[in-house]
């Protein structure tokens, strides 16, 4: 159990009180022994005479020498006065951290081969830093740390911007590659479409030529029904020329390509409708252009062709330049 300062003070007070009590007892004993009354005995007081032993006779000297030695009474035992109680040794107080002894060095100090060239006097002459100087040093250190932190953040932001720029460049490159691939695919699709159109036009042209040849083979003398074959041919030629005068051939329609037209008209040549029917070697643009040319060419030829006029007629139109 650790002894406190209060315990130590209490022990010292008890020791002082014990010594004071012993001193009072001794003084009281001395006072009692001095105050005892002297006893007065009867008779004369004892007298003594000094005699030189050499002046005595020989017999007296021999008697004195032969006399027994008186018994030595034991001395009264000395009264041992009780000593003052010695206080028990008190434990030393634990040293405070600032009073703690310096621990011994575990290893010897390393030998320095080079002498210390520092000027101790110059170091001693340096002024002791004041709180203001220390505050300025701390402020300067804080400012430097802030500058370092700002520079570090700037470098991190620059690295982030470089990464974003690189990612954006890669994304743009990928988009450009995708666009080139799409354009190439579109060109290939356009080429395929044109090839299919040329194949379809060739097939339609061949079908139109076959139909024209079959119509020519099937047409013969009119017989007795009163139809003039020569007038019918001139009427078809007049219709061809009237439509050609209002038609601009598209580049997609080759020369000589045939297309069958179904025309509904009224007497006098007024056109009610014009439609392209099979076979027709024209593309969609060519078909729409020939239908528009028929409507622009009205009234169609009528005078002189009344005998061969038909409200619904079929005309094999052939692409030619005006």
C-alpha positions as CSV (number, residue, x, y, z in Angstrom):
1,X,0.0,0.0,0.0
2,X,1.4,3.4,-0.9
3,X,2.1,5.8,1.9
4,X,0.8,9.3,1.4
5,X,2.0,12.6,2.8
6,X,-0.9,12.6,5.3
7,X,0.3,9.3,6.7
8,X,3.9,10.6,7.0
9,X,2.8,13.8,8.8
10,X,0.7,11.8,11.2
11,X,3.6,9.5,12.1
12,X,5.9,12.5,12.7
13,X,3.3,14.1,15.1
14,X,3.0,10.9,17.0
15,X,6.8,10.6,17.5
16,X,7.0,14.2,18.7
17,X,4.2,13.6,21.2
18,X,5.9,10.5,22.5
19,X,9.2,12.3,23.1
20,X,7.4,15.1,24.9
21,X,5.6,12.6,27.1
22,X,8.9,10.9,28.1
23,X,10.5,14.3,28.9
24,X,7.6,15.1,31.2
25,X,8.0,11.8,33.0
26,X,11.8,12.3,33.5
27,X,11.3,15.8,34.9
28,X,8.6,14.6,37.3
29,X,10.9,11.8,38.6
30,X,13.8,14.2,39.2
31,X,11.4,16.6,41.1
32,X,10.1,13.8,43.3
33,X,13.7,12.5,44.2
34,X,14.9,16.0,45.2
35,X,12.0,16.7,47.5
36,X,12.5,13.6,49.8
37,X,13.3,14.5,53.5
38,X,16.7,13.5,55.1
39,X,16.7,11.0,58.0
40,X,18.4,12.2,61.3
41,X,20.2,9.1,63.0
42,X,21.2,9.1,66.7
43,X,24.9,9.0,67.9
44,X,28.1,10.8,66.9
45,X,29.1,11.0,63.4
46,X,31.7,8.7,62.0
47,X,35.3,10.1,62.2
48,X,38.2,8.8,60.3
49,X,42.0,9.4,60.8
50,X,44.5,9.0,58.0
51,X,47.5,6.8,58.9
52,X,50.5,6.1,56.8
53,X,50.7,2.3,56.2
54,X,54.5,2.4,56.3
55,X,54.5,3.9,59.8
56,X,52.7,0.8,61.2
57,X,54.4,-2.0,62.8
58,X,55.3,-5.1,60.9
59,X,52.7,-7.1,62.6
60,X,50.0,-4.6,61.7
61,X,51.2,-4.6,58.1
62,X,51.1,-8.4,58.0
63,X,47.6,-8.3,59.5
64,X,46.5,-5.8,57.0
65,X,47.9,-7.8,54.2
66,X,46.3,-11.1,55.4
67,X,42.9,-9.6,56.0
68,X,40.2,-10.9,53.6
69,X,39.1,-8.7,50.9
70,X,35.7,-7.3,51.5
71,X,33.0,-8.6,49.4
72,X,32.2,-6.5,46.5
73,X,28.6,-5.7,46.5
74,X,27.1,-5.7,43.1
75,X,26.4,-2.4,41.7
76,X,22.7,-1.5,41.3
77,X,21.5,-2.1,37.8
78,X,21.5,1.0,35.8
79,X,18.1,2.2,35.0
80,X,17.9,2.3,31.3
81,X,15.9,5.2,30.3
82,X,13.7,4.4,27.4
83,X,15.0,6.0,24.3
84,X,12.9,8.1,22.1
85,X,11.0,5.9,19.7
86,X,12.8,6.0,16.4
87,X,10.3,6.7,13.6
88,X,10.0,3.9,11.1
89,X,11.7,4.5,7.9
90,X,9.4,6.2,5.5
91,X,9.4,5.2,1.8
92,X,10.9,7.7,-0.5
93,X,8.3,9.6,-2.6
94,X,8.1,8.6,-6.2
95,X,10.0,11.0,-8.3
96,X,8.0,13.2,-10.5
97,X,8.5,12.9,-14.3
98,X,10.6,16.1,-14.3
99,X,12.7,14.8,-11.4
100,X,13.2,11.3,-12.7
101,X,16.9,10.4,-12.9
102,X,18.4,10.0,-16.3
103,X,18.6,6.3,-17.2
104,X,22.0,5.0,-17.9
105,X,23.1,4.8,-21.5
106,X,22.7,1.3,-22.8
107,X,25.5,1.6,-25.4
108,X,28.5,3.7,-25.5
109,X,28.4,6.9,-27.5
110,X,29.5,6.5,-31.1
111,X,33.0,7.9,-31.7
112,X,32.9,10.9,-34.0
113,X,36.0,10.8,-36.2
114,X,35.5,14.4,-37.4
115,X,35.7,17.1,-34.8
116,X,32.7,19.4,-34.3
117,X,33.3,22.5,-36.3
118,X,30.2,24.3,-35.1
119,X,31.0,27.6,-33.5
120,X,29.5,27.3,-30.0
121,X,30.0,31.0,-29.4
122,X,28.0,31.8,-32.4
123,X,25.2,29.5,-31.3
124,X,25.3,31.0,-27.8
125,X,25.2,34.5,-29.2
126,X,22.0,33.7,-31.2
127,X,19.0,35.4,-29.7
128,X,16.5,33.3,-27.9
129,X,13.3,33.0,-30.0
130,X,10.5,35.0,-28.6
131,X,6.8,33.9,-28.7
132,X,6.3,36.3,-31.6
133,X,9.1,34.7,-33.6
134,X,7.7,31.2,-32.9
135,X,4.3,32.4,-33.9
136,X,5.7,33.8,-37.2
137,X,7.6,30.5,-37.8
138,X,4.3,28.6,-37.2
139,X,2.5,30.9,-39.5
140,X,5.2,30.6,-42.2
141,X,5.1,26.8,-41.8
142,X,1.3,26.8,-42.1
143,X,1.4,29.0,-45.2
144,X,4.0,26.7,-46.7
145,X,1.8,23.7,-46.0
146,X,-1.1,25.5,-47.5
147,X,1.0,26.2,-50.6
148,X,2.1,22.6,-50.8
149,X,-1.5,21.4,-50.5
150,X,-2.7,23.8,-53.2
151,X,0.1,22.7,-55.5
152,X,-0.8,19.0,-54.8
153,X,-4.5,19.7,-55.6
154,X,-3.5,21.6,-58.7
155,X,-1.5,18.6,-59.9
156,X,-4.3,16.2,-59.1
157,X,-6.8,18.4,-61.0
158,X,-4.4,18.6,-64.0
159,X,-4.0,14.8,-64.0
160,X,-7.8,14.4,-63.9
161,X,-8.2,16.8,-66.8
162,X,-5.6,14.9,-68.8
163,X,-7.4,11.7,-68.1
164,X,-10.8,13.2,-69.1
165,X,-9.2,14.7,-72.3
166,X,-7.7,11.3,-73.2
167,X,-11.1,9.6,-72.6
168,X,-12.8,12.2,-74.7
169,X,-10.3,11.7,-77.5
170,X,-10.8,8.0,-77.4
171,X,-14.6,8.4,-77.4
172,X,-14.4,10.8,-80.4
173,X,-12.1,8.3,-82.2
174,X,-14.6,5.5,-81.6
175,X,-17.4,7.7,-82.8
176,X,-15.4,8.5,-86.0
177,X,-14.8,4.8,-86.6
178,X,-18.5,4.1,-86.1
179,X,-19.4,6.8,-88.6
180,X,-16.9,5.5,-91.2
181,X,-18.3,2.0,-90.8
182,X,-21.9,3.3,-91.2
183,X,-21.0,5.4,-94.2
184,X,-19.3,2.4,-95.8
185,X,-22.3,0.3,-95.1
186,X,-24.6,3.0,-96.5
187,X,-22.4,3.1,-99.7
188,X,-22.5,-0.6,-100.0
189,X,-26.3,-0.6,-99.5
190,X,-26.7,2.2,-102.1
191,X,-24.6,0.3,-104.6
192,X,-26.6,-2.9,-104.0
193,X,-29.9,-0.9,-104.4
194,X,-28.7,0.6,-107.7
195,X,-27.6,-2.8,-108.9
196,X,-31.0,-4.2,-108.1
197,X,-32.7,-1.3,-109.9
198,X,-30.5,-1.9,-113.0
199,X,-31.4,-5.6,-112.9
200,X,-35.1,-4.7,-112.5
201,X,-35.0,-2.2,-115.3
202,X,-33.3,-4.7,-117.6
203,X,-35.9,-7.3,-116.8
204,X,-38.7,-4.8,-117.3
205,X,-37.2,-3.6,-120.6
206,X,-37.0,-7.2,-121.7
207,X,-40.6,-7.9,-120.7
208,X,-41.8,-4.7,-122.5
209,X,-40.0,-5.7,-125.6
210,X,-41.5,-9.1,-125.4
211,X,-45.0,-7.6,-124.9
212,X,-44.4,-5.2,-127.9
213,X,-43.4,-8.1,-130.1
214,X,-46.4,-10.1,-128.9
215,X,-48.7,-7.2,-129.6
216,X,-47.2,-6.6,-133.0
217,X,-47.6,-10.3,-133.8
218,X,-51.2,-10.4,-132.6
219,X,-52.2,-7.2,-134.6
220,X,-53.4,-8.0,-138.0
221,X,-55.9,-6.8,-140.5
222,X,-58.9,-5.2,-138.9
223,X,-61.3,-7.5,-140.6
224,X,-64.9,-6.4,-141.1
225,X,-65.4,-4.5,-137.9
226,X,-64.6,-1.1,-139.6
227,X,-61.4,-0.3,-137.8
228,X,-58.7,1.3,-139.9
229,X,-55.3,-0.3,-138.9
230,X,-53.3,2.5,-140.3
231,X,-55.3,5.2,-138.4
232,X,-54.8,3.3,-135.1
233,X,-51.0,3.3,-135.6
234,X,-51.1,7.1,-136.4
235,X,-53.3,7.7,-133.3
236,X,-50.7,5.8,-131.1
237,X,-47.9,7.9,-132.7
238,X,-49.8,11.1,-132.0
239,X,-50.3,10.2,-128.4
240,X,-46.6,9.3,-128.1
241,X,-45.5,12.7,-129.5
242,X,-48.0,14.6,-127.3
243,X,-46.8,13.0,-124.1
244,X,-43.1,13.3,-125.1
245,X,-43.6,17.1,-125.6
246,X,-44.5,17.4,-121.9
247,X,-42.1,14.9,-120.5
248,X,-38.5,15.3,-119.3
249,X,-36.7,12.0,-119.1
250,X,-35.1,11.3,-115.8
251,X,-31.5,10.0,-115.8
252,X,-32.6,6.8,-114.3
253,X,-34.8,6.0,-117.3
254,X,-32.7,4.6,-120.2
255,X,-33.5,5.5,-123.8
256,X,-35.8,3.0,-125.5
257,X,-37.2,1.7,-122.2
258,X,-40.9,0.8,-122.6
259,X,-43.7,1.3,-120.1
260,X,-47.4,0.5,-120.5
261,X,-49.9,3.3,-119.7
262,X,-53.6,3.0,-119.0
263,X,-55.3,6.3,-119.8
264,X,-59.0,7.1,-119.0
265,X,-60.3,10.0,-121.1
266,X,-63.3,11.8,-122.3
267,X,-64.3,12.6,-125.9
268,X,-62.3,15.6,-126.9
269,X,-59.1,14.3,-125.3
270,X,-59.7,15.4,-121.6
271,X,-57.7,13.0,-119.3
272,X,-59.5,11.6,-116.3
273,X,-56.6,9.5,-115.0
274,X,-53.3,8.0,-116.1
275,X,-51.7,5.0,-114.5
276,X,-48.6,2.9,-115.2
277,X,-49.3,-0.8,-115.5
278,X,-47.1,-3.8,-116.0
279,X,-44.8,-4.3,-117.7
280,X,-42.9,-1.1,-117.0
281,X,-39.1,-0.7,-116.9
282,X,-39.1,2.7,-115.2
283,X,-38.3,3.3,-111.6
284,X,-40.6,5.0,-109.2
285,X,-39.4,8.5,-110.3
286,X,-39.8,7.6,-113.9
287,X,-43.3,6.3,-113.4
288,X,-44.5,9.4,-111.6
289,X,-42.9,11.6,-114.2
290,X,-44.7,9.9,-117.1
291,X,-48.1,10.0,-115.3
292,X,-47.6,13.8,-114.8
293,X,-46.6,14.2,-118.5
294,X,-49.9,12.6,-119.6
295,X,-51.9,15.0,-117.4
296,X,-49.9,18.0,-118.8
297,X,-50.5,16.8,-122.4
298,X,-54.3,17.0,-122.3
299,X,-56.3,17.5,-124.3
300,X,-54.9,14.5,-126.1
301,X,-55.2,14.2,-129.8
302,X,-58.8,13.6,-130.8
303,X,-59.8,15.4,-134.0
304,X,-59.4,13.0,-136.9
305,X,-59.2,10.0,-134.6
306,X,-62.8,9.7,-133.6
307,X,-63.2,6.4,-135.2
308,X,-60.4,4.8,-133.1
309,X,-61.1,6.8,-129.9
310,X,-61.4,4.8,-126.7
311,X,-62.4,6.0,-123.3
312,X,-59.9,3.6,-121.7
313,X,-56.9,2.9,-123.9
314,X,-53.6,1.2,-123.4
315,X,-50.5,2.8,-124.8
316,X,-47.0,1.2,-125.0
317,X,-44.9,4.3,-124.3
318,X,-41.2,4.3,-125.2
319,X,-38.6,6.6,-123.7
320,X,-37.2,9.0,-126.2
321,X,-35.6,12.4,-126.2
322,X,-37.6,15.4,-127.6
